[in-house]
């Protein structure tokens, strides 16, 4: 955010992308003279200071402050805090990949590397093998092209025969993903799509979660969000549901999620698990690693209290014991409800992406805001209405690229003010995130003080007990010793 003090000689940049420094007007004029229009010495002063030129210079002057990198507030919210030990391990991992010439230009950020380290219990060699398999998979399967171009026209029909979707957030701010496995009609599903097409759709959803849902939830919660809470309703599921096509679909999706999107699950609730499913579960869990199994809770029909503890009833569909029904969209699993559909948050993330592309020398971002933050096709497969929003933004950007009359400069000025408002919101969110960290530190200090006080009380008590006589004989001896001393 840029604050211009008209009467002073200092322009203060609050947490500017360039590092949060304050520069004098002279310094700014030297640095940014190339960004300002050159004055024609032949023109008179009134012509040089026309309203149009002042507006133009003002816009260009503000643009000159957008520097390489991200603002400190954006780092605090989207990047989150880094553990020092984890940072050392990530740097060791990065150096290992660099030394062998294997570090790609994309997806080499702190959080991506850390996910693969955790996936392999911080074993550098095993993490390297898993990470490189992911890179190769993306190249061989042309994942970037799928994200950009893939169209899943059968989306609505698939939802009928395979009820699933994201719906709200948990109490921590994580996206909530729900599947009603017991209602899946696999035969009808395979009539409207294929396993290969469904898997590609699943990949686009994973990318949308990484690049849109998680960042949007992070801004809404004022802290980094990087995992989901998932609920599987398995009412009526048994051995008969696990046919060969079902096994093939399950295995392919499980392989993709485990190998190429690791550490993205916070917890999984399997609800309405009857005896038939529990028999099936014994076989299914052999395909899951120990870290994933530790996040799974298998519950019967009395699951509501477990879910309410983690998810507010307003974000829980009525068929799972919550208060939400989403009648206006035909059901909760069709709405894709969440912060990622908030136009204000989506616009803010879109601005972040555009600023990084325009003003960053390094295309890769450590916040995992990739070049395709909100790929076009991700809105074609959903019902969130963000596609129309992006289309309007695109039209506006095309209009602003053209030379317009002075009257059209007012919307540009308003747009600049809105961008400044967005920066203010980021600053506030960053302060809230920092406040949470400080509160945690205060609580830790209180706990340490409490323990120190208890330890001191114990020491004082022991000292008093040692100083006092332990028996009547000691008391008499102590009394006589005092008399003799007198």
Rosetta blueprint (number, residue, H / E / L):
1 X L
2 X E
3 X E
4 X E
5 X L
6 X L
7 X L
8 X L
9 X L
10 X E
11 X E
12 X E
13 X E
14 X L
15 X L
16 X L
17 X L
18 X L
19 X L
20 X L
21 X L
22 X E
23 X E
24 X E
25 X H
26 X H
27 X H
28 X H
29 X H
30 X H
31 X H
32 X H
33 X H
34 X H
35 X H
36 X L
37 X L
38 X L
39 X L
40 X L
41 X L
42 X L
43 X L
44 X L
45 X H
46 X H
47 X H
48 X H
49 X L
50 X L
51 X H
52 X H
53 X H
54 X H
55 X H
56 X H
57 X H
58 X H
59 X H
60 X H
61 X H
62 X H
63 X H
64 X L
65 X L
66 X L
67 X L
68 X L
69 X L
70 X L
71 X L
72 X H
73 X H
74 X H
75 X H
76 X H
77 X H
78 X H
79 X H
80 X L
81 X L
82 X L
83 X L
84 X H
85 X H
86 X H
87 X H
88 X H
89 X H
90 X H
91 X H
92 X H
93 X H
94 X H
95 X H
96 X H
97 X H
98 X H
99 X H
100 X L
101 X L
102 X L
103 X L
104 X L
105 X L
106 X L
107 X L
108 X L
109 X L
110 X H
111 X H
112 X H
113 X H
114 X H
115 X H
116 X H
117 X H
118 X H
119 X H
120 X L
121 X L
122 X L
123 X L
124 X H
125 X H
126 X H
127 X H
128 X H
129 X H
130 X H
131 X H
132 X H
133 X H
134 X H
135 X H
136 X H
137 X H
138 X H
139 X H
140 X H
141 X L
142 X L
143 X H
144 X H
145 X H
146 X H
147 X H
148 X H
149 X H
150 X L
151 X L
152 X L
153 X L
154 X L
155 X H
156 X H
157 X H
158 X H
159 X H
160 X H
161 X H
162 X L
163 X L
164 X E
165 X E
166 X E
167 X E
168 X E
169 X E
170 X L
171 X L
172 X L
173 X L
174 X L
175 X E
176 X E
177 X E
178 X E
179 X E
180 X E
181 X H
182 X H
183 X H
184 X L
185 X L
186 X H
187 X H
188 X H
189 X H
190 X H
191 X H
192 X H
193 X L
194 X L
195 X H
196 X H
197 X H
198 X H
199 X H
200 X H
201 X H
202 X H
203 X H
204 X H
205 X H
206 X H
207 X H
208 X H
209 X H
210 X H
211 X H
212 X H
213 X H
214 X H
215 X H
216 X H
217 X H
218 X H
219 X H
220 X H
221 X H
222 X L
223 X L
224 X L
225 X L
226 X L
227 X L
228 X E
229 X E
230 X E
231 X E
232 X E
233 X E
234 X L
235 X L
236 X L
237 X L
238 X L
239 X H
240 X H
241 X H
242 X L
243 X L
244 X H
245 X H
246 X H
247 X H
248 X H
249 X H
250 X H
251 X H
252 X H
253 X H
254 X H
255 X H
256 X H
257 X H
258 X H
259 X H
260 X H
261 X L
262 X L
263 X L
264 X L
265 X E
266 X E
267 X E
268 X E
269 X E
270 X E
271 X E
272 X L
273 X L
274 X L
275 X H
276 X H
277 X H
278 X H
279 X H
280 X H
281 X H
282 X H
283 X H
284 X H
285 X H
286 X H
287 X H
288 X L
289 X L
290 X H
291 X H
292 X H
293 X H
294 X L
295 X L
296 X E
297 X E
298 X E
299 X L
300 X L
301 X L
302 X L
303 X L
304 X H
305 X H
306 X H
307 X H
308 X H
309 X H
310 X H
311 X L
312 X L
313 X H
314 X H
315 X H
316 X L
317 X E
318 X H
319 X H
320 X H
321 X L
322 X L
323 X L
324 X E
325 X L
326 X L
327 X H
328 X H
329 X H
330 X L
331 X L
332 X H
333 X H
334 X H
335 X H
336 X L
337 X E
338 X L
339 X H
340 X H
341 X H
342 X L
343 X H
344 X H
345 X H
346 X H
347 X H
348 X H
349 X H
350 X H
351 X H
352 X H
353 X H
354 X H
355 X H
356 X H
357 X H
358 X H
359 X H
360 X L
361 X L
362 X L
363 X L
364 X L
365 X L
366 X L
367 X L
368 X L
369 X L
370 X L
371 X L
372 X L
373 X L
374 X L
375 X L
376 X L
377 X H
378 X H
379 X H
380 X H
381 X L
382 X L
383 X L
384 X L
385 X L
386 X H
387 X H
388 X H
389 X H
390 X H
391 X H
392 X H
393 X H
394 X H
395 X H
396 X H
397 X H
398 X H
399 X H
400 X H
401 X H
402 X L
403 X L
404 X L
405 X L
406 X H
407 X H
408 X H
409 X H
410 X H
411 X H
412 X H
413 X H
414 X H
415 X H
416 X H
417 X H
418 X H
419 X H
420 X H
421 X H
422 X H
423 X H
424 X H
425 X H
426 X H
427 X H
428 X H
429 X H
430 X H
431 X H
432 X H
433 X H
434 X H
435 X H
436 X H
437 X H
438 X H
439 X H
440 X H
441 X H
442 X H
443 X H
444 X H
445 X H
446 X H
447 X H
448 X H
449 X H
450 X H
451 X H
452 X H
453 X H
454 X H
455 X H
456 X H
457 X H
458 X H
459 X H
460 X H
461 X H
462 X H
463 X H
464 X H
465 X H
466 X H
467 X H
468 X L
469 X L
470 X L
471 X L
472 X H
473 X H
474 X H
475 X H
476 X H
477 X H
478 X H
479 X H
480 X H
481 X H
482 X H
483 X H
484 X H
485 X H
486 X L
